[in-house]
Amino acid sequence: MLEALFSPDSVAVIGASRTPGKVGHDVFANLVKGGFPGIIVAINPAADEVLGYPCYESLKAYGKEIELCVIAVPRSLVEQAVKDAVAAGAGAVIIITAGFKEVGEEGAALEKGLAEFCRSRRVRLLGPNCLGLLNTSAKLNASFAGSMPVEGSISILSQSGALCTAFLDLAASRHLGLQKVVSIGNKAEVTEVDLLRALAADQQTRVIVGYLEDISNGDEFIKAAEEASVQKPVVILKSGTTAAGQKAAASHTGVLAGADTAYGAAFKQSGIVRADAFEQLFDYATAFAMQPLPKGKRVLIITNAGGPGTMAADAVEKAGMEVAELDRNVATALRQELPSAASVGNPIDVLGDAPPERYAAALAAAQEDGEVDAILVILTPQAMTKAPETARAIAKTMTGDKPVLVSFMGGVEVMPGREELAASSLPDYESPERAVAALKAMYEYSMWRNRPPRIVNRFRVHRRRVERVITRSRRIGRLQLSEVKSKAILKAYGFKIPAGQLAVTSEEAVEIAERIGYPLAMKIVSADVIHKSDLGGVKLNVANAGKVRDAFDLMMLRIREQVPGARIEGVYVEKMLDRGLEIILGMSRDPQFGPMLMFGLGGIFVEVMKDVAFHLAPITFDEAMQMLLATRSYAMLEGKRGNKGVDIEAVAVGLLRISQLTTDFPQIIELDINPFIVGEVGSEPVVADARMTLSAPLK
């Protein structure tokens, strides 16, 4: 798919320069110094030769076909350079030059035209405004980065050229091999989706690492990321998230679901390992590249000092993993090899005077223990510590069956040991906490890889009833649906709705009340009144006809005074519900990734603590249950300290019904069921209040 970019047999640099420090010179010099085995051609009308290679006035003057063209000329000359490259038979072009959509409308228009021209000729375009690319297996350095990295198994795609160079430099300092490094720049034609698919299929790439500021196509990205993650780890650092999408939000879900939440949900669903900082990007990549995945979350710690061992144990527990219990027989055998003062619990403390052999004995025992899934080895510099020798002993003892991560804590004293670890391809971390974070990332990815097949069940529903409500509302411009219409839609999708009816006069309210029975709830119905309770638009536990009349008249008076001009449909008279736990279920439609479901407990849990969980639709039952488990307030659902639990599975089913509804009807852009009253196991949850927002029809 991208062979002309990654493995060309010939490369031309349009804008090759004889002056060191100029981009055109550095790109050409990197091709030469990198040992590219194919044909290298310099194009520059002002030069006869560059670095001993003949220089041609143009590709036409060169007269032969070229597979890849790297363009490093002023923006005004780029369009002609692209046309010349295509005329010369290029299968791909890399535009290094900046000054396109990142600087304004004129540049954006030029960039769009170049992309359309290349697509029409089936030529792949990388950039513009990019660093270029490197492919160590092909000895191709078509970039203006520094020296060529050693060949390895980590491939990088980045929207920032500077992040590419930073990763290259850090990798060199750690003796870490890289496979392919691609700066995608403005993504005019080749995008992160193309690269995910290409690198997923690349046999030499074991780990894909990425830095992204935006995503071109949400649906395609999720598909490509999931396809890649099934085969190999994909670690992404995402920046540039904003709250712009929240400005017009009318629901709790819309307010709480920022852009970053959508990316987090998309990454989790597609198996992407998300890094929150540059150091994590590197930490996770090295762990995935160098070690096998853990089969579980039981971690054993080996240390020569009590404090760091305790720090590591704390980090393991906080990460949601387990401090492993050493098998009794293994512990007994290990005790014979360690001094009597040593601890063979977890952490295994080999003592401050531990020679390399003591570390090797502890590591060998840990690897034999079937109750251990991953191992963390910690070394601190004591007077008798032999860091390099210990590093070599660790490397020699490893079997490769379980992940072993190392933390040589300190600076000057442990540096020789860290060099040995790097030479032995052992992931090394400056602190136990960073090592544990990497182990957690590996464990969660391993669990994602081994998840059961996704089965999205569908319910029998009355879809046409919903179609009628939505079509009529959009036709008359009523995009904020009232409680009455929202509940009608939810009822059509299997939700239980309390008995109730809209009243437009106090007499009609009394007639409805007498029919459905007391006590009652009465609520103003107006698309212009969102927070009804705050404005006196809700009255609960109405007990008789006289109070129904009084509540109706007072409610209408208050709303007309406080919201002049509000379009009031009437008052909804509804049977009061039995008590239960108040829950909020919702959906906010992200412009990139589609419907994003939300779950949370009512009251302080949402308003103050923001204790909510999100997941992209469509959703499976297992994923719905994981949403509930992801909240701190899950214990309230189970029932603790004398409180009865609620029907947790019924809450999950409610999420599934919203998932189906909002997948079926993309016109629904926000939805809140607040509150959703849930009772004990066996009872049916009830929708107490609901609202929806529709998209405006296209003109």
C-alpha positions as CSV (number, residue, x, y, z in Angstrom):
1,M,0.0,0.0,0.0
2,L,2.8,2.4,0.8
3,E,5.7,0.5,-0.8
4,A,6.9,3.5,-2.8
5,L,7.3,5.4,0.4
6,F,8.9,2.8,2.5
7,S,10.9,0.7,0.0
8,P,11.6,2.6,-3.2
9,D,14.4,1.5,-5.5
10,S,15.2,5.1,-6.5
11,V,14.9,8.5,-4.7
12,A,15.2,12.0,-6.0
13,V,15.6,15.1,-3.9
14,I,14.1,18.1,-5.6
15,G,15.8,21.1,-3.9
16,A,19.1,19.2,-3.1
17,S,21.6,21.8,-1.9
18,R,25.3,22.0,-1.6
19,T,25.0,24.2,1.6
20,P,25.2,22.3,4.9
21,G,22.3,23.3,7.2
22,K,19.8,23.7,4.4
23,V,17.0,21.2,4.4
24,G,17.6,20.1,0.9
25,H,21.3,19.4,1.7
26,D,20.5,17.5,4.9
27,V,17.9,15.3,3.3
28,F,20.3,14.4,0.5
29,A,23.2,13.8,2.9
30,N,21.1,11.5,5.1
31,L,20.2,9.4,2.1
32,V,23.9,9.1,1.3
33,K,25.2,8.5,4.8
34,G,22.3,6.1,5.6
35,G,23.7,3.7,3.0
36,F,20.6,3.7,0.8
37,P,21.3,1.0,-1.7
38,G,19.1,2.3,-4.5
39,I,19.6,5.2,-7.0
40,I,19.9,8.7,-5.4
41,V,19.3,11.7,-7.7
42,A,19.9,15.4,-6.9
43,I,17.7,18.0,-8.6
44,N,18.8,21.6,-8.4
45,P,19.1,24.0,-11.4
46,A,21.8,26.0,-9.6
47,A,24.3,23.2,-9.0
48,D,26.4,20.7,-11.0
49,E,27.0,18.2,-8.2
50,V,26.0,17.6,-4.5
51,L,28.3,15.5,-2.3
52,G,29.9,14.1,-5.3
53,Y,26.7,13.1,-7.0
54,P,25.8,14.7,-10.4
55,C,23.0,17.3,-10.0
56,Y,20.3,17.7,-12.7
57,E,18.4,20.9,-13.6
58,S,15.1,19.0,-13.4
59,L,13.7,15.5,-13.4
60,K,13.0,15.9,-17.1
61,A,16.7,16.5,-17.6
62,Y,17.5,13.4,-15.6
63,G,15.3,11.5,-18.1
64,K,14.7,8.3,-16.1
65,E,11.9,7.2,-13.9
66,I,12.0,7.8,-10.1
67,E,9.9,6.0,-7.5
68,L,10.1,8.4,-4.6
69,C,10.6,12.2,-4.8
70,V,11.4,14.3,-1.7
71,I,10.5,17.9,-2.3
72,A,12.4,20.6,-0.3
73,V,11.8,23.8,-2.3
74,P,10.1,27.1,-1.5
75,R,6.3,26.8,-1.4
76,S,5.9,28.7,-4.7
77,L,7.8,25.9,-6.5
78,V,6.1,23.0,-4.8
79,E,3.2,22.5,-7.2
80,Q,5.4,22.3,-10.2
81,A,7.8,20.0,-8.4
82,V,4.9,17.6,-7.6
83,K,3.8,17.7,-11.3
84,D,7.3,16.9,-12.4
85,A,7.6,14.0,-9.9
86,V,4.3,12.5,-11.2
87,A,5.5,12.9,-14.8
88,A,8.7,11.1,-13.9
89,G,6.6,8.1,-12.7
90,A,6.9,8.6,-9.0
91,G,4.7,6.4,-6.9
92,A,5.1,8.6,-3.9
93,V,6.2,12.2,-3.0
94,I,7.2,13.6,0.4
95,I,6.7,17.4,0.7
96,I,9.1,18.7,3.4
97,T,8.2,22.3,2.7
98,A,6.0,24.2,5.2
99,G,3.6,27.1,4.7
100,F,0.4,25.3,3.7
101,K,-2.9,24.9,5.7
102,E,-1.0,25.7,9.0
103,V,-0.6,29.3,7.8
104,G,-4.0,30.2,6.3
105,E,-6.6,29.8,3.6
106,E,-4.3,30.3,0.7
107,G,-1.9,27.6,1.9
108,A,-4.9,25.3,2.7
109,A,-6.3,25.7,-0.8
110,L,-2.9,24.9,-2.4
111,E,-2.5,21.9,-0.1
112,K,-6.0,20.6,-1.0
113,G,-5.2,20.9,-4.7
114,L,-1.9,19.0,-4.4
115,A,-3.7,16.2,-2.5
116,E,-6.5,15.9,-5.1
117,F,-3.9,15.9,-7.9
118,C,-1.9,13.1,-6.3
119,R,-5.0,11.0,-5.6
120,S,-6.2,11.4,-9.2
121,R,-2.9,10.0,-10.3
122,R,-2.7,7.3,-7.6
123,V,0.4,8.8,-6.1
124,R,0.9,8.8,-2.3
125,L,1.7,12.1,-0.7
126,L,3.3,12.4,2.7
127,G,3.2,15.9,4.3
128,P,3.5,18.7,3.5
129,N,5.2,20.4,6.5
130,C,6.9,17.2,7.7
131,L,10.3,15.9,8.7
132,G,10.2,13.0,6.2
133,L,10.6,9.3,6.9
134,L,13.1,6.7,7.9
135,N,13.1,3.0,7.3
136,T,16.0,1.2,8.9
137,S,15.4,-2.2,7.2
138,A,15.7,-0.5,3.8
139,K,18.5,1.8,4.9
140,L,16.3,4.7,3.8
141,N,16.7,8.1,5.6
142,A,14.5,10.4,3.6
143,S,14.3,13.1,6.3
144,F,16.3,16.0,7.7
145,A,16.6,14.2,11.1
146,G,19.9,13.4,12.6
147,S,21.8,10.1,12.2
148,M,20.1,6.8,11.2
149,P,19.0,4.8,14.2
150,V,20.0,1.1,14.6
151,E,17.5,-1.3,13.2
152,G,14.8,-2.5,15.7
153,S,11.1,-3.3,16.0
154,I,9.5,-0.1,17.1
155,S,7.8,2.1,14.4
156,I,6.8,5.7,15.0
157,L,4.2,7.9,13.3
158,S,4.0,11.5,14.4
159,Q,2.1,14.6,13.6
160,S,5.1,16.5,15.0
161,G,8.5,16.3,13.4
162,A,10.1,17.6,16.6
163,L,8.6,14.6,18.6
164,C,10.2,12.3,16.0
165,T,13.6,13.8,16.5
166,A,13.2,13.7,20.3
167,F,12.3,10.0,20.2
168,L,15.2,9.3,17.8
169,D,17.6,11.0,20.2
170,L,16.3,9.3,23.3
171,A,16.3,5.9,21.5
172,A,20.0,6.5,20.6
173,S,20.9,7.3,24.2
174,R,19.2,4.0,25.3
175,H,20.7,1.9,22.4
176,L,17.1,1.2,21.4
177,G,16.5,0.1,17.8
178,L,13.8,1.5,15.6
179,Q,12.1,0.2,12.5
180,K,10.3,3.0,10.7
181,V,9.8,6.6,11.7
182,V,7.2,8.7,9.8
183,S,6.4,12.4,10.2
184,I,2.9,12.9,8.8
185,G,2.8,16.7,9.0
186,N,-0.4,18.1,7.7
187,K,-1.8,14.8,6.5
188,A,-2.9,16.1,3.2
189,E,-3.2,12.6,1.7
190,V,-1.4,9.9,3.8
191,T,-3.0,9.9,7.2
192,E,-2.6,8.1,10.5
193,V,-5.2,5.6,9.3
194,D,-3.0,4.6,6.2
195,L,0.0,4.3,8.4
196,L,-1.7,2.2,11.1
197,R,-2.8,-0.3,8.4
198,A,0.6,-0.3,6.7
199,L,2.5,-0.8,10.0
200,A,0.1,-3.4,11.2
201,A,0.9,-5.5,8.1
202,D,4.7,-4.8,8.4
203,Q,6.5,-8.0,9.6
204,Q,9.5,-6.0,10.9
205,T,7.3,-3.8,13.2
206,R,6.5,-5.3,16.7
207,V,5.2,-2.1,18.3
208,I,3.5,1.0,16.8
209,V,4.1,4.3,18.6
210,G,2.2,7.5,17.6
211,Y,1.8,11.1,18.5
212,L,-1.4,12.7,17.2
213,E,-3.0,16.2,17.6
214,D,-6.1,15.4,15.7
215,I,-7.7,12.4,13.9
216,S,-8.9,12.7,10.3
217,N,-11.7,10.2,10.3
218,G,-13.0,8.8,13.6
219,D,-14.8,5.7,12.2
220,E,-11.9,4.7,10.0
221,F,-9.4,5.4,12.7
222,I,-11.2,3.0,15.2
223,K,-11.4,0.3,12.6
224,A,-7.7,0.6,11.6
225,A,-6.6,0.9,15.2
226,E,-8.5,-2.2,16.3
227,E,-7.2,-4.2,13.3
228,A,-3.7,-3.1,14.3
229,S,-4.1,-3.7,18.0
230,V,-5.2,-7.3,17.4
231,Q,-1.8,-7.9,15.9
232,K,0.6,-5.8,17.9
233,P,0.6,-3.0,20.6
234,V,-0.3,0.5,19.5
235,V,0.8,3.2,21.9
236,I,-0.5,6.7,21.2
237,L,0.1,10.1,22.9
238,K,-2.8,12.4,22.0
239,S,-2.6,16.1,22.6
240,G,-4.6,19.1,21.5
241,T,-7.9,18.1,23.0
242,T,-10.3,21.0,23.8
243,A,-13.6,21.6,25.3
244,A,-15.0,23.3,22.2
245,G,-17.6,20.6,21.8
246,Q,-19.1,21.4,25.2
247,K,-20.2,25.0,24.5
248,A,-23.6,24.1,23.2
249,A,-24.2,21.1,25.4
250,A,-27.7,21.1,27.1
251,S,-27.5,17.8,29.0
252,H,-25.4,16.4,31.8
253,T,-23.8,14.0,29.4
254,G,-22.9,16.7,27.0
255,V,-21.4,18.9,29.7
256,L,-19.3,16.1,31.2
257,A,-18.2,14.5,27.8
258,G,-15.3,16.7,26.6
259,A,-13.3,16.0,23.5
260,D,-10.6,14.2,25.5
261,T,-13.2,11.9,26.9
262,A,-14.2,10.9,23.4
263,Y,-10.6,10.1,22.5
264,G,-10.2,8.1,25.6
265,A,-13.3,6.0,24.9
266,A,-12.2,5.5,21.3
267,F,-8.7,4.4,22.3
268,K,-10.0,2.0,24.9
269,Q,-12.5,0.4,22.5
270,S,-9.9,-0.1,19.8
271,G,-7.2,-1.5,22.0
272,I,-4.9,1.5,21.9
273,V,-2.5,1.9,24.8
274,R,-2.8,5.6,25.7
275,A,0.3,7.5,27.0
276,D,-0.4,10.7,28.9
277,A,3.1,12.1,28.6
278,F,6.2,11.7,26.3
279,E,8.1,9.7,28.9
280,Q,5.2,7.2,29.1
281,L,5.3,6.9,25.3
282,F,8.9,5.8,25.5
283,D,8.4,3.7,28.7
284,Y,5.5,1.7,27.2
285,A,7.1,1.3,23.8
286,T,10.3,-0.2,25.3
287,A,8.4,-2.6,27.6
288,F,6.2,-3.9,24.7
289,A,9.2,-4.2,22.3
290,M,11.5,-6.1,24.7
291,Q,9.2,-8.3,26.9
292,P,6.4,-10.8,26.5
293,L,2.9,-9.9,27.7
294,P,1.9,-10.9,31.2
295,K,-0.8,-13.6,31.5
296,G,-2.3,-11.9,34.6
297,K,-1.8,-9.1,37.1
298,R,0.2,-10.8,39.8
299,V,3.5,-8.9,40.2
300,L,6.6,-10.1,42.2
301,I,9.1,-7.5,43.4
302,I,12.8,-8.1,43.9
303,T,14.8,-5.4,45.7
304,N,17.9,-4.7,47.7
305,A,16.3,-2.0,49.9
306,G,13.0,-2.0,51.9
307,G,11.8,1.5,51.0
308,P,11.8,1.1,47.2
309,G,10.2,-2.3,47.6
310,T,7.4,-0.7,49.6
311,M,7.1,2.0,47.0
312,A,6.8,-0.6,44.2
313,A,4.2,-2.6,46.2
314,D,2.1,0.6,46.7
315,A,2.3,1.4,43.0
316,V,1.2,-2.2,42.1
317,E,-1.9,-1.9,44.3
318,K,-2.8,1.6,43.1
319,A,-2.5,0.4,39.5
320,G,-5.2,-2.2,40.2
321,M,-2.7,-5.1,40.0
322,E,-1.8,-7.6,42.7
323,V,1.3,-8.1,44.8
324,A,1.8,-11.8,44.2
325,E,2.0,-14.4,47.0
326,L,5.2,-16.5,46.5
327,D,4.5,-20.2,46.3
328,R,5.4,-21.9,49.7
329,N,7.7,-24.5,48.0
330,V,9.4,-21.9,45.9
331,A,9.9,-19.7,49.0
332,T,11.3,-22.6,51.0
333,A,13.8,-23.4,48.2
334,L,14.8,-19.8,47.8
335,R,15.4,-19.3,51.5
336,Q,18.2,-21.9,51.3
337,E,20.0,-19.7,48.8
338,L,19.6,-16.3,50.6
339,P,21.0,-15.0,53.9
340,S,18.9,-15.6,56.9
341,A,18.2,-11.8,57.2
342,A,16.8,-11.7,53.6
343,S,13.0,-11.7,53.1
344,V,11.4,-14.2,50.8
345,G,7.9,-12.7,50.9
346,N,6.9,-10.1,48.4
347,P,8.9,-7.9,48.0
348,I,11.8,-10.3,48.0
349,D,14.5,-8.3,49.8
350,V,18.0,-9.6,48.9
351,L,19.6,-7.1,51.2
352,G,21.8,-4.1,50.6
353,D,25.0,-6.1,50.2
354,A,23.4,-8.4,47.5
355,P,25.9,-9.6,44.9
356,P,24.7,-10.4,41.3
357,E,24.3,-14.1,42.2
358,R,21.7,-13.3,44.9
359,Y,19.6,-11.3,42.3
360,A,19.9,-14.2,39.9
361,A,18.7,-16.7,42.4
362,A,15.6,-14.6,43.3
363,L,14.8,-14.0,39.7
364,A,15.1,-17.7,38.8
365,A,12.8,-18.6,41.6
366,A,10.2,-16.0,40.6
367,Q,10.2,-17.2,37.0
368,E,9.5,-20.8,38.2
369,D,6.6,-19.7,40.4
370,G,3.3,-20.3,38.6
371,E,1.6,-17.8,40.9
372,V,3.7,-14.9,39.4
373,D,2.8,-13.2,36.1
374,A,5.3,-10.4,36.0
375,I,8.5,-9.4,37.8
376,L,10.0,-6.1,38.8
377,V,13.7,-6.0,39.8
378,I,14.9,-2.9,41.8
379,L,18.5,-2.0,42.5
380,T,19.7,1.0,44.6
381,P,23.4,1.9,44.8
382,Q,25.0,0.7,48.0
383,A,28.8,0.7,48.6
384,M,29.0,-3.0,47.7
385,T,26.6,-2.9,44.8
386,K,27.9,-4.1,41.4
387,A,25.4,-2.6,39.0
388,P,26.9,-3.7,35.6
389,E,27.5,-7.3,36.9
390,T,24.0,-7.4,38.3
391,A,22.5,-6.2,35.0
392,R,24.4,-9.0,33.2
393,A,23.3,-11.6,35.7
394,I,19.6,-10.5,35.3
395,A,19.9,-10.7,31.5
396,K,21.5,-14.2,31.7
397,T,18.9,-15.6,34.1
398,M,15.8,-14.5,32.1
399,T,13.9,-17.2,30.4
400,G,11.6,-15.0,28.3
401,D,8.4,-16.6,29.6
402,K,7.3,-13.7,31.8
403,P,7.9,-9.9,31.5
404,V,10.8,-8.7,33.6
405,L,11.1,-4.9,34.1
406,V,14.0,-3.3,35.9
407,S,14.4,-0.1,37.9
408,F,18.0,0.9,38.6
409,M,17.4,3.8,40.9
410,G,20.0,6.6,41.1
411,G,22.4,8.4,38.8
412,V,26.2,8.2,38.4
413,E,26.6,5.0,40.4
414,V,24.1,2.9,38.5
415,M,24.7,4.4,35.0
416,P,27.1,1.6,34.0
417,G,24.5,-0.9,35.0
418,R,21.8,0.9,32.9
419,E,24.1,0.8,29.9
420,E,24.4,-3.0,30.4
421,L,20.6,-3.3,30.6
422,A,20.2,-1.3,27.4
423,A,22.8,-3.5,25.7
424,S,20.8,-6.6,26.9
425,S,17.5,-5.2,25.6
426,L,16.1,-5.0,29.1
427,P,13.6,-2.2,29.8
428,D,14.9,0.0,32.6
429,Y,13.1,2.7,34.5
430,E,14.3,5.4,36.8
431,S,11.7,4.7,39.4
432,P,9.5,1.7,40.4
433,E,6.4,3.7,39.7
434,R,7.3,4.2,36.1
435,A,8.0,0.5,35.7
436,V,4.7,-0.4,37.3
437,A,2.9,1.9,35.0
438,A,4.4,0.1,32.0
439,L,3.4,-3.3,33.5
440,K,-0.1,-2.0,34.0
441,A,-0.2,-0.9,30.3
442,M,1.0,-4.4,29.3
443,Y,-1.5,-6.2,31.5
444,E,-4.5,-4.1,30.2
445,Y,-3.5,-4.6,26.6
446,S,-3.1,-8.4,27.2
447,M,-6.6,-8.5,28.7
448,W,-7.9,-6.6,25.7
449,R,-6.2,-9.0,23.3
450,N,-7.8,-11.9,25.2
451,R,-11.3,-10.4,25.5
452,P,-14.3,-12.5,24.4
453,P,-15.7,-11.8,21.0
454,R,-17.9,-8.6,20.8
455,I,-21.5,-9.6,20.4
456,V,-23.9,-6.6,20.2
457,N,-27.4,-7.9,20.9
458,R,-30.5,-6.0,19.5
459,F,-33.9,-5.7,21.1
460,R,-37.3,-5.8,19.4
461,V,-38.4,-2.2,19.3
462,H,-41.0,0.1,17.7
463,R,-38.7,2.0,15.4
464,R,-41.4,3.7,13.3
465,R,-42.9,5.4,16.3
466,V,-39.5,7.0,16.9
467,E,-39.1,8.0,13.3
468,R,-42.5,9.8,13.4
469,V,-41.6,11.8,16.5
470,I,-38.2,12.8,15.2
471,T,-39.3,13.6,11.7
472,R,-42.2,15.9,12.9
473,S,-40.0,17.6,15.5
474,R,-37.2,18.4,13.1
475,R,-39.7,19.6,10.4
476,I,-41.1,22.3,12.8
477,G,-37.7,23.2,14.2
478,R,-38.3,21.7,17.7
479,L,-34.8,20.3,18.3
480,Q,-35.1,20.3,22.1
481,L,-37.6,17.5,22.7
482,S,-39.9,17.8,25.7
483,E,-40.1,15.2,28.4
484,V,-43.3,13.9,26.9
485,K,-41.8,13.3,23.5
486,S,-38.5,12.0,24.9
487,K,-40.4,9.5,27.0
488,A,-42.5,8.4,24.0
489,I,-39.2,7.6,22.2
490,L,-37.8,5.7,25.2
491,K,-41.0,3.7,25.6
492,A,-40.8,2.6,22.0
493,Y,-37.3,1.2,22.8
494,G,-38.5,-0.8,25.8
495,F,-38.0,1.5,28.7
496,K,-40.7,1.6,31.4
497,I,-42.5,4.9,31.7
498,P,-44.8,5.9,34.6
499,A,-48.4,6.4,33.8
500,G,-48.9,10.0,32.9
501,Q,-50.4,12.5,30.5
502,L,-50.0,16.1,29.3
503,A,-52.6,18.6,30.7
504,V,-53.2,22.0,29.2
505,T,-55.7,23.3,31.8
506,S,-56.0,22.8,35.6
507,E,-59.3,21.0,35.1
508,E,-57.7,18.6,32.6
509,A,-54.9,18.0,35.2
510,V,-57.4,17.0,37.8
511,E,-59.2,14.6,35.4
512,I,-55.9,12.9,34.6
513,A,-54.9,12.8,38.3
514,E,-58.2,11.2,39.3
515,R,-57.7,8.6,36.6
516,I,-54.1,7.5,37.4
517,G,-54.3,7.9,41.1
518,Y,-52.4,9.8,43.9
519,P,-49.7,10.7,44.8
520,L,-48.5,12.5,41.7
521,A,-45.6,14.4,40.2
522,M,-46.4,17.5,38.1
523,K,-43.8,19.0,35.7
524,I,-43.9,21.9,33.3
525,V,-43.4,20.9,29.7
526,S,-41.5,23.4,27.6
527,A,-38.5,23.0,25.2
528,D,-37.4,26.5,26.5
529,V,-37.2,25.4,30.1
530,I,-34.4,22.9,30.6
531,H,-33.8,23.0,34.4
532,K,-37.4,22.8,35.5
533,S,-36.8,22.3,39.2
534,D,-34.7,25.4,39.6
535,L,-37.5,27.5,38.2
536,G,-40.4,26.0,40.2
537,G,-41.5,23.9,37.3
538,V,-41.7,20.6,39.3
539,K,-44.1,19.6,42.1
540,L,-43.8,16.2,43.8
541,N,-46.1,14.2,46.0
542,V,-49.3,16.0,45.0
543,A,-52.0,14.3,47.1
544,N,-55.4,15.5,46.0
545,A,-57.4,17.4,43.4
546,G,-57.2,20.8,45.2
547,K,-53.4,20.6,45.3
548,V,-53.3,19.6,41.6
549,R,-55.2,22.8,40.7
550,D,-53.0,25.0,43.0
551,A,-49.8,23.4,41.6
552,F,-50.9,23.8,38.0
553,D,-51.8,27.5,38.4
554,L,-48.7,28.4,40.4
555,M,-46.4,26.5,38.1
556,M,-47.7,28.3,35.0
557,L,-47.5,31.7,36.7
558,R,-43.9,31.2,37.9
559,I,-42.6,29.9,34.5
560,R,-44.2,32.8,32.6
561,E,-42.7,35.3,35.0
562,Q,-39.2,33.8,35.0
563,V,-38.9,32.7,31.4
564,P,-40.9,35.3,29.4
565,G,-41.8,34.1,25.9
566,A,-41.2,30.4,26.8
567,R,-43.3,28.1,24.6
568,I,-45.3,26.1,27.2
569,E,-47.1,23.0,26.0
570,G,-48.7,22.3,29.4
571,V,-48.0,20.4,32.6
572,Y,-47.2,16.7,32.6
573,V,-49.2,14.8,35.3
574,E,-47.5,11.6,36.3
575,K,-47.8,8.8,38.9
576,M,-45.2,9.2,41.6
577,L,-42.6,6.4,41.6
578,D,-41.6,4.0,44.3
579,R,-38.3,4.8,45.9
580,G,-35.1,3.5,44.4
581,L,-31.6,4.5,43.5
582,E,-31.3,7.5,41.2
583,I,-29.0,6.9,38.2
584,I,-28.2,9.0,35.2
585,L,-27.9,7.3,31.8
586,G,-27.0,9.5,28.8
587,M,-25.5,9.9,25.4
588,S,-23.6,12.7,23.7
589,R,-22.7,12.4,20.0
590,D,-19.1,13.1,19.4
591,P,-18.5,14.7,15.9
592,Q,-15.6,12.2,15.3
593,F,-16.6,9.0,17.0
594,G,-20.4,9.0,17.2
595,P,-22.6,8.2,20.1
596,M,-20.8,8.2,23.5
597,L,-22.7,6.6,26.3
598,M,-22.5,7.8,29.9
599,F,-23.4,6.2,33.3
600,G,-23.3,7.8,36.7
601,L,-25.2,8.0,40.0
602,G,-27.4,11.0,40.6
603,G,-27.0,13.9,42.9
604,I,-23.5,14.6,44.3
605,F,-21.9,11.8,42.4
606,V,-22.4,13.5,39.1
607,E,-22.8,17.2,40.1
608,V,-19.7,17.4,42.4
609,M,-17.6,14.2,42.1
610,K,-18.0,13.8,38.3
611,D,-18.0,10.1,39.0
612,V,-19.1,8.9,35.5
613,A,-18.0,6.4,32.9
614,F,-18.2,6.6,29.1
615,H,-18.1,4.1,26.3
616,L,-18.7,4.5,22.5
617,A,-21.8,2.8,21.0
618,P,-22.6,0.2,20.0
619,I,-21.9,-1.6,23.2
620,T,-21.9,-5.2,24.4
621,F,-23.4,-6.4,27.7
622,D,-19.9,-7.0,29.1
623,E,-18.8,-3.5,28.1
624,A,-21.8,-2.1,29.8
625,M,-21.0,-3.9,33.0
626,Q,-17.4,-2.6,32.8
627,M,-18.8,0.9,32.6
628,L,-20.6,0.4,35.9
629,L,-17.5,-1.2,37.5
630,A,-15.3,1.8,36.3
631,T,-17.1,4.2,38.7
632,R,-16.1,4.7,42.3
633,S,-19.8,4.6,43.3
634,Y,-20.3,1.0,42.0
635,A,-20.5,-0.1,45.7
636,M,-23.8,1.8,45.9
637,L,-25.2,-0.5,43.3
638,E,-24.0,-3.6,45.1
639,G,-25.3,-2.5,48.4
640,K,-23.0,-2.1,51.3
641,R,-23.2,-1.5,55.1
642,G,-26.8,-2.5,55.5
643,N,-28.1,-0.9,52.2
644,K,-29.8,-3.2,49.8
645,G,-28.3,-3.5,46.3
646,V,-30.1,-2.8,43.1
647,D,-30.6,-4.7,39.9
648,I,-27.2,-4.0,38.3
649,E,-27.9,-6.0,35.2
650,A,-31.0,-4.0,34.5
651,V,-28.9,-0.8,34.5
652,A,-26.6,-2.5,31.9
653,V,-29.6,-3.4,29.8
654,G,-30.7,0.3,29.9
655,L,-27.3,1.3,28.5
656,L,-27.8,-1.3,25.8
657,R,-31.2,0.1,24.8
658,I,-29.7,3.6,24.6
659,S,-26.9,2.2,22.5
660,Q,-29.3,0.7,20.0
661,L,-31.6,3.8,20.0
662,T,-28.7,6.3,19.3
663,T,-27.0,4.0,16.8
664,D,-30.3,3.6,14.9
665,F,-31.0,7.4,15.0
666,P,-28.0,9.6,14.3
667,Q,-30.4,12.6,14.5
668,I,-30.3,12.3,18.3
669,I,-27.2,14.3,19.4
670,E,-27.8,14.4,23.1
671,L,-29.9,12.3,25.5
672,D,-30.3,12.2,29.3
673,I,-32.4,9.9,31.4
674,N,-32.2,11.7,34.7
675,P,-33.1,10.2,37.0
676,F,-33.4,6.5,36.1
677,I,-35.0,4.9,39.2
678,V,-33.6,1.4,39.8
679,G,-34.9,-1.0,42.5
680,E,-34.0,-4.4,43.9
681,V,-33.1,-7.4,41.7
682,G,-36.2,-8.4,39.8
683,S,-37.8,-5.0,39.7
684,E,-38.1,-3.0,36.5
685,P,-36.2,0.4,36.4
686,V,-38.3,3.4,35.5
687,V,-37.6,6.6,33.6
688,A,-38.5,9.5,35.9
689,D,-37.4,12.3,33.6
690,A,-35.7,12.5,30.2
691,R,-34.7,15.0,27.6
692,M,-33.2,14.8,24.1
693,T,-31.7,17.1,21.6
694,L,-31.9,16.6,17.8
695,S,-29.7,17.8,15.0
696,A,-31.1,20.4,12.6
697,P,-32.0,18.9,9.2
698,L,-29.7,19.7,6.3
699,K,-30.8,22.5,4.1
